[in-house]
Amino acid sequence: MSTAMNFGSKSFQPRAPEKGSFPLDHFGECKSFKEKFMKCLRDNKFENALCRKESKAYLECRMERQLMAQEPLEKLGFGDLIGGKPEAKT
């Protein structure tokens, strides 16, 4: 029992969450974007590459409403979707 009660030992220092962890959307501000993305995944047998437009829209919504840190879309892997049309890969 004495090992569980070491109050004099090091104290815990909380840190900000790592990238990929972000606040929940408590007010449902991006719910419609999330639902479109999830429907796309279900309709495409969870092949996420087919739902990149929906994923991009959802992340943009989260960034606009400060539910996640602002990141350039290129850094998030959406560089080919900027400007509205995906580029054909050769």
Contacts in CASP RR format, 6 or more apart in sequence:
PFRMAT RR
TARGET T0000
AUTHOR 0000-0000-0000
METHOD contacts of the structure
MODEL  1
MSTAMNFGSKSFQPRAPEKGSFPLDHFGECKSFKEKFMKCLRDNKFENAL
CRKESKAYLECRMERQLMAQEPLEKLGFGDLIGGKPEAKT
19 69 0 8 1.000
20 68 0 8 1.000
22 62 0 8 1.000
22 67 0 8 1.000
22 68 0 8 1.000
22 69 0 8 1.000
23 67 0 8 1.000
23 68 0 8 1.000
25 31 0 8 1.000
25 34 0 8 1.000
25 62 0 8 1.000
25 65 0 8 1.000
25 67 0 8 1.000
29 61 0 8 1.000
29 65 0 8 1.000
29 67 0 8 1.000
30 58 0 8 1.000
30 61 0 8 1.000
30 62 0 8 1.000
30 65 0 8 1.000
30 67 0 8 1.000
33 54 0 8 1.000
33 57 0 8 1.000
33 58 0 8 1.000
33 61 0 8 1.000
34 58 0 8 1.000
36 54 0 8 1.000
36 57 0 8 1.000
36 58 0 8 1.000
37 51 0 8 1.000
37 54 0 8 1.000
37 55 0 8 1.000
37 57 0 8 1.000
37 58 0 8 1.000
40 50 0 8 1.000
40 51 0 8 1.000
40 54 0 8 1.000
41 47 0 8 1.000
41 48 0 8 1.000
41 51 0 8 1.000
44 50 0 8 1.000
44 51 0 8 1.000
48 55 0 8 1.000
52 78 0 8 1.000
52 81 0 8 1.000
52 86 0 8 1.000
53 81 0 8 1.000
53 86 0 8 1.000
55 78 0 8 1.000
56 73 0 8 1.000
56 76 0 8 1.000
56 78 0 8 1.000
56 81 0 8 1.000
59 68 0 8 1.000
59 73 0 8 1.000
59 76 0 8 1.000
59 78 0 8 1.000
60 73 0 8 1.000
61 67 0 8 1.000
62 68 0 8 1.000
63 69 0 8 1.000
63 70 0 8 1.000
63 71 0 8 1.000
73 79 0 8 1.000
73 81 0 8 1.000
73 82 0 8 1.000
74 82 0 8 1.000
80 86 0 8 1.000
80 87 0 8 1.000
80 89 0 8 1.000
END
